[in-house]
């Protein structure tokens, strides 16, 4: 299991990546409804990667 500091760094990186992706998509003219779908999908993929739904994180 990764150290808490490393996990927080990874979470921060994921947050910034999703935020930057959202800004770029808005700047190129993607409608906000479509953007919401993309952000939810990216969040779901990140959660699946961490294994949050299966008890991958404890505490």
Biopython code that builds the backbone (N, CA, C, O; Angstrom):
import numpy as np
from Bio.PDB.StructureBuilder import StructureBuilder

atoms = [
    (1, "UNK", "N", (0.838, -1.181, 0.000)),
    (1, "UNK", "CA", (0.000, 0.000, 0.000)),
    (1, "UNK", "C", (0.884, 1.246, 0.000)),
    (1, "UNK", "O", (1.828, 1.322, 0.786)),
    (2, "UNK", "N", (0.601, 2.229, -0.866)),
    (2, "UNK", "CA", (1.451, 3.405, -0.941)),
    (2, "UNK", "C", (1.347, 4.263, 0.310)),
    (2, "UNK", "O", (0.345, 4.245, 1.024)),
    (3, "UNK", "N", (2.395, 5.002, 0.549)),
    (3, "UNK", "CA", (2.414, 5.923, 1.685)),
    (3, "UNK", "C", (1.366, 7.013, 1.484)),
    (3, "UNK", "O", (1.062, 7.372, 0.346)),
    (4, "UNK", "N", (0.801, 7.551, 2.591)),
    (4, "UNK", "CA", (-0.239, 8.588, 2.462)),
    (4, "UNK", "C", (0.214, 9.798, 1.646)),
    (4, "UNK", "O", (-0.573, 10.336, 0.867)),
    (5, "UNK", "N", (1.473, 10.241, 1.809)),
    (5, "UNK", "CA", (1.954, 11.406, 1.064)),
    (5, "UNK", "C", (1.973, 11.116, -0.423)),
    (5, "UNK", "O", (1.609, 11.973, -1.227)),
    (6, "UNK", "N", (2.392, 9.919, -0.797)),
    (6, "UNK", "CA", (2.436, 9.565, -2.219)),
    (6, "UNK", "C", (1.024, 9.504, -2.798)),
    (6, "UNK", "O", (0.795, 9.925, -3.932)),
    (7, "UNK", "N", (0.080, 8.979, -2.016)),
    (7, "UNK", "CA", (-1.307, 8.908, -2.461)),
    (7, "UNK", "C", (-1.875, 10.306, -2.652)),
    (7, "UNK", "O", (-2.590, 10.557, -3.623)),
    (8, "UNK", "N", (-1.568, 11.212, -1.745)),
    (8, "UNK", "CA", (-2.064, 12.588, -1.879)),
    (8, "UNK", "C", (-1.469, 13.272, -3.097)),
    (8, "UNK", "O", (-2.155, 14.032, -3.781)),
    (9, "UNK", "N", (-0.217, 13.013, -3.370)),
    (9, "UNK", "CA", (0.419, 13.591, -4.556)),
    (9, "UNK", "C", (-0.252, 13.067, -5.820)),
    (9, "UNK", "O", (-0.504, 13.824, -6.758)),
    (10, "UNK", "N", (-0.538, 11.778, -5.840)),
    (10, "UNK", "CA", (-1.211, 11.179, -6.986)),
    (10, "UNK", "C", (-2.620, 11.752, -7.148)),
    (10, "UNK", "O", (-3.052, 12.038, -8.265)),
    (11, "UNK", "N", (-3.338, 11.918, -6.028)),
    (11, "UNK", "CA", (-4.673, 12.516, -6.077)),
    (11, "UNK", "C", (-4.615, 13.944, -6.610)),
    (11, "UNK", "O", (-5.458, 14.341, -7.415)),
    (12, "UNK", "N", (-3.629, 14.714, -6.167)),
    (12, "UNK", "CA", (-3.474, 16.088, -6.646)),
    (12, "UNK", "C", (-3.180, 16.107, -8.139)),
    (12, "UNK", "O", (-3.735, 16.924, -8.874)),
    (13, "UNK", "N", (-2.313, 15.215, -8.585)),
    (13, "UNK", "CA", (-1.985, 15.138, -10.006)),
    (13, "UNK", "C", (-3.223, 14.791, -10.837)),
    (13, "UNK", "O", (-3.454, 15.375, -11.896)),
    (14, "UNK", "N", (-4.015, 13.838, -10.345)),
    (14, "UNK", "CA", (-5.237, 13.443, -11.054)),
    (14, "UNK", "C", (-6.227, 14.600, -11.101)),
    (14, "UNK", "O", (-6.855, 14.830, -12.135)),
    (15, "UNK", "N", (-6.377, 15.330, -10.002)),
    (15, "UNK", "CA", (-7.282, 16.482, -9.956)),
    (15, "UNK", "C", (-6.857, 17.551, -10.954)),
    (15, "UNK", "O", (-7.684, 18.071, -11.702)),
    (16, "UNK", "N", (-5.576, 17.875, -10.965)),
    (16, "UNK", "CA", (-5.072, 18.905, -11.882)),
    (16, "UNK", "C", (-5.230, 18.455, -13.334)),
    (16, "UNK", "O", (-5.554, 19.266, -14.201)),
    (17, "UNK", "N", (-5.006, 17.178, -13.602)),
    (17, "UNK", "CA", (-5.149, 16.661, -14.968)),
    (17, "UNK", "C", (-6.597, 16.760, -15.439)),
    (17, "UNK", "O", (-6.853, 17.170, -16.571)),
    (18, "UNK", "N", (-7.547, 16.386, -14.578)),
    (18, "UNK", "CA", (-8.962, 16.488, -14.949)),
    (18, "UNK", "C", (-9.372, 17.947, -15.114)),
    (18, "UNK", "O", (-10.107, 18.280, -16.044)),
    (19, "UNK", "N", (-8.907, 18.819, -14.227)),
    (19, "UNK", "CA", (-9.219, 20.243, -14.333)),
    (19, "UNK", "C", (-8.654, 20.836, -15.624)),
    (19, "UNK", "O", (-9.349, 21.579, -16.317)),
    (20, "UNK", "N", (-7.418, 20.520, -15.947)),
    (20, "UNK", "CA", (-6.805, 21.029, -17.176)),
    (20, "UNK", "C", (-7.528, 20.501, -18.411)),
    (20, "UNK", "O", (-7.738, 21.236, -19.377)),
    (21, "UNK", "N", (-7.907, 19.227, -18.375)),
    (21, "UNK", "CA", (-8.655, 18.649, -19.495)),
    (21, "UNK", "C", (-9.981, 19.378, -19.685)),
    (21, "UNK", "O", (-10.374, 19.679, -20.813)),
    (22, "UNK", "N", (-10.665, 19.659, -18.588)),
    (22, "UNK", "CA", (-11.936, 20.387, -18.658)),
    (22, "UNK", "C", (-11.773, 21.772, -19.249)),
    (22, "UNK", "O", (-12.578, 22.196, -20.077)),
    (23, "UNK", "N", (-10.740, 22.477, -18.830)),
    (23, "UNK", "CA", (-10.495, 23.824, -19.355)),
    (23, "UNK", "C", (-10.195, 23.772, -20.849)),
    (23, "UNK", "O", (-10.720, 24.576, -21.620)),
    (24, "UNK", "N", (-9.354, 22.829, -21.256)),
    (24, "UNK", "CA", (-9.009, 22.702, -22.677)),
    (24, "UNK", "C", (-10.251, 22.373, -23.503)),
    (24, "UNK", "O", (-10.465, 22.954, -24.568)),
    (25, "UNK", "N", (-11.062, 21.445, -23.013)),
    (25, "UNK", "CA", (-12.271, 21.079, -23.752)),
    (25, "UNK", "C", (-13.240, 22.261, -23.858)),
    (25, "UNK", "O", (-13.879, 22.445, -24.894)),
    (26, "UNK", "N", (-13.351, 23.052, -22.804)),
    (26, "UNK", "CA", (-14.207, 24.241, -22.880)),
    (26, "UNK", "C", (-13.661, 25.256, -23.891)),
    (26, "UNK", "O", (-14.421, 25.867, -24.642)),
    (27, "UNK", "N", (-12.345, 25.425, -23.899)),
    (27, "UNK", "CA", (-11.740, 26.384, -24.814)),
    (27, "UNK", "C", (-11.896, 25.987, -26.280)),
    (27, "UNK", "O", (-11.950, 26.851, -27.155)),
    (28, "UNK", "N", (-11.969, 24.674, -26.554)),
    (28, "UNK", "CA", (-12.138, 24.272, -27.961)),
    (28, "UNK", "C", (-13.609, 24.169, -28.352)),
    (28, "UNK", "O", (-13.928, 23.815, -29.487)),
    (29, "UNK", "N", (-14.509, 24.480, -27.409)),
    (29, "UNK", "CA", (-15.910, 24.582, -27.766)),
    (29, "UNK", "C", (-16.789, 23.381, -27.471)),
    (29, "UNK", "O", (-17.869, 23.255, -28.047)),
    (30, "UNK", "N", (-16.355, 22.505, -26.594)),
    (30, "UNK", "CA", (-17.181, 21.351, -26.229)),
    (30, "UNK", "C", (-18.334, 21.854, -25.349)),
    (30, "UNK", "O", (-18.098, 22.619, -24.414)),
    (31, "UNK", "N", (-19.580, 21.435, -25.635)),
    (31, "UNK", "CA", (-20.712, 21.865, -24.817)),
    (31, "UNK", "C", (-20.583, 21.379, -23.367)),
    (31, "UNK", "O", (-20.065, 20.287, -23.132)),
    (32, "UNK", "N", (-21.047, 22.174, -22.394)),
    (32, "UNK", "CA", (-20.923, 21.797, -20.981)),
    (32, "UNK", "C", (-21.558, 20.440, -20.631)),
    (32, "UNK", "O", (-21.039, 19.733, -19.767)),
    (33, "UNK", "N", (-22.684, 20.056, -21.294)),
    (33, "UNK", "CA", (-23.291, 18.753, -20.980)),
    (33, "UNK", "C", (-22.332, 17.625, -21.343)),
    (33, "UNK", "O", (-22.185, 16.668, -20.584)),
    (34, "UNK", "N", (-21.692, 17.730, -22.475)),
    (34, "UNK", "CA", (-20.738, 16.706, -22.893)),
    (34, "UNK", "C", (-19.522, 16.705, -21.973)),
    (34, "UNK", "O", (-18.962, 15.652, -21.669)),
    (35, "UNK", "N", (-19.127, 17.880, -21.541)),
    (35, "UNK", "CA", (-17.988, 17.996, -20.636)),
    (35, "UNK", "C", (-18.288, 17.292, -19.315)),
    (35, "UNK", "O", (-17.418, 16.627, -18.755)),
    (36, "UNK", "N", (-19.508, 17.435, -18.820)),
    (36, "UNK", "CA", (-19.889, 16.779, -17.572)),
    (36, "UNK", "C", (-19.779, 15.264, -17.706)),
    (36, "UNK", "O", (-19.321, 14.592, -16.782)),
    (37, "UNK", "N", (-20.188, 14.731, -18.834)),
    (37, "UNK", "CA", (-20.105, 13.292, -19.066)),
    (37, "UNK", "C", (-18.647, 12.835, -19.070)),
    (37, "UNK", "O", (-18.314, 11.800, -18.493)),
    (38, "UNK", "N", (-17.794, 13.599, -19.713)),
    (38, "UNK", "CA", (-16.370, 13.247, -19.785)),
    (38, "UNK", "C", (-15.743, 13.268, -18.388)),
    (38, "UNK", "O", (-14.978, 12.370, -18.037)),
    (39, "UNK", "N", (-16.065, 14.288, -17.596)),
    (39, "UNK", "CA", (-15.485, 14.411, -16.254)),
    (39, "UNK", "C", (-15.958, 13.262, -15.353)),
    (39, "UNK", "O", (-15.163, 12.702, -14.599)),
    (40, "UNK", "N", (-17.229, 12.916, -15.427)),
    (40, "UNK", "CA", (-17.737, 11.792, -14.622)),
    (40, "UNK", "C", (-17.051, 10.491, -15.043)),
    (40, "UNK", "O", (-16.686, 9.675, -14.197)),
    (41, "UNK", "N", (-16.881, 10.306, -16.332)),
    (41, "UNK", "CA", (-16.208, 9.101, -16.823)),
    (41, "UNK", "C", (-14.754, 9.050, -16.350)),
    (41, "UNK", "O", (-14.277, 7.991, -15.942)),
    (42, "UNK", "N", (-14.056, 10.167, -16.401)),
    (42, "UNK", "CA", (-12.668, 10.196, -15.943)),
    (42, "UNK", "C", (-12.577, 9.929, -14.449)),
    (42, "UNK", "O", (-11.672, 9.230, -13.994)),
    (43, "UNK", "N", (-13.510, 10.483, -13.686)),
    (43, "UNK", "CA", (-13.533, 10.221, -12.245)),
    (43, "UNK", "C", (-13.811, 8.765, -11.940)),
    (43, "UNK", "O", (-13.223, 8.194, -11.021)),
    (44, "UNK", "N", (-14.705, 8.162, -12.706)),
    (44, "UNK", "CA", (-15.004, 6.746, -12.530)),
    (44, "UNK", "C", (-13.816, 5.858, -12.858)),
    (44, "UNK", "O", (-13.551, 4.877, -12.163)),
    (45, "UNK", "N", (-13.109, 6.205, -13.910)),
    (45, "UNK", "CA", (-11.918, 5.439, -14.271)),
    (45, "UNK", "C", (-10.841, 5.553, -13.196)),
    (45, "UNK", "O", (-10.184, 4.566, -12.866)),
    (46, "UNK", "N", (-10.660, 6.739, -12.657)),
    (46, "UNK", "CA", (-9.669, 6.933, -11.596)),
    (46, "UNK", "C", (-10.066, 6.145, -10.346)),
    (46, "UNK", "O", (-9.220, 5.524, -9.703)),
    (47, "UNK", "N", (-11.356, 6.174, -10.007)),
    (47, "UNK", "CA", (-11.831, 5.408, -8.858)),
    (47, "UNK", "C", (-11.642, 3.917, -9.055)),
    (47, "UNK", "O", (-11.263, 3.206, -8.124)),
    (48, "UNK", "N", (-11.906, 3.441, -10.263)),
    (48, "UNK", "CA", (-11.709, 2.022, -10.559)),
    (48, "UNK", "C", (-10.235, 1.648, -10.486)),
    (48, "UNK", "O", (-9.884, 0.566, -10.015)),
    (49, "UNK", "N", (-9.385, 2.536, -10.948)),
    (49, "UNK", "CA", (-7.948, 2.278, -10.901)),
    (49, "UNK", "C", (-7.462, 2.182, -9.458)),
    (49, "UNK", "O", (-6.615, 1.348, -9.137)),
    (50, "UNK", "N", (-8.003, 3.041, -8.586)),
    (50, "UNK", "CA", (-7.626, 2.979, -7.170)),
    (50, "UNK", "C", (-8.265, 1.797, -6.457)),
    (50, "UNK", "O", (-7.776, 1.365, -5.413)),
    (51, "UNK", "N", (-9.348, 1.272, -7.006)),
    (51, "UNK", "CA", (-10.045, 0.169, -6.360)),
    (51, "UNK", "C", (-10.918, 0.626, -5.210)),
    (51, "UNK", "O", (-11.150, -0.135, -4.271)),
    (52, "UNK", "N", (-11.409, 1.862, -5.265)),
    (52, "UNK", "CA", (-12.196, 2.435, -4.169)),
    (52, "UNK", "C", (-13.469, 1.632, -3.938)),
    (52, "UNK", "O", (-13.844, 1.415, -2.785)),
    (53, "UNK", "N", (-14.136, 1.191, -4.972)),
    (53, "UNK", "CA", (-15.395, 0.468, -4.825)),
    (53, "UNK", "C", (-15.238, -0.923, -4.243)),
    (53, "UNK", "O", (-16.222, -1.515, -3.800)),
    (54, "UNK", "N", (-14.036, -1.455, -4.231)),
    (54, "UNK", "CA", (-13.808, -2.814, -3.734)),
    (54, "UNK", "C", (-13.024, -2.836, -2.444)),
    (54, "UNK", "O", (-12.453, -3.868, -2.089)),
    (55, "UNK", "N", (-12.981, -1.724, -1.734)),
    (55, "UNK", "CA", (-12.242, -1.708, -0.480)),
    (55, "UNK", "C", (-10.735, -1.603, -0.671)),
    (55, "UNK", "O", (-9.966, -2.039, 0.185)),
    (56, "UNK", "N", (-10.312, -1.024, -1.793)),
    (56, "UNK", "CA", (-8.899, -0.879, -2.051)),
    (56, "UNK", "C", (-8.224, 0.079, -1.100)),
    (56, "UNK", "O", (-7.028, -0.033, -0.833)),
    (57, "UNK", "N", (-8.990, 1.015, -0.594)),
    (57, "UNK", "CA", (-8.473, 1.977, 0.385)),
    (57, "UNK", "C", (-9.136, 1.691, 1.711)),
    (57, "UNK", "O", (-10.344, 1.466, 1.784)),
    (58, "UNK", "N", (-8.358, 1.701, 2.729)),
    (58, "UNK", "CA", (-8.910, 1.504, 4.071)),
    (58, "UNK", "C", (-8.653, 2.747, 4.878)),
    (58, "UNK", "O", (-7.635, 3.417, 4.704)),
    (59, "UNK", "N", (-9.573, 3.051, 5.758)),
    (59, "UNK", "CA", (-9.316, 4.174, 6.657)),
    (59, "UNK", "C", (-10.346, 5.143, 6.544)),
    (59, "UNK", "O", (-10.308, 6.167, 7.225)),
]
sb = StructureBuilder()
sb.init_structure("model")
sb.init_model(0)
sb.init_chain("A")
sb.init_seg("    ")
for serial, (resi, resn, name, xyz) in enumerate(atoms, 1):
    if name == "N":
        sb.init_residue(resn, " ", resi, " ")
    sb.init_atom(name, np.array(xyz, "f"), 0.0, 1.0, " ", f" {name:<3s}", serial, name[0])
structure = sb.get_structure()
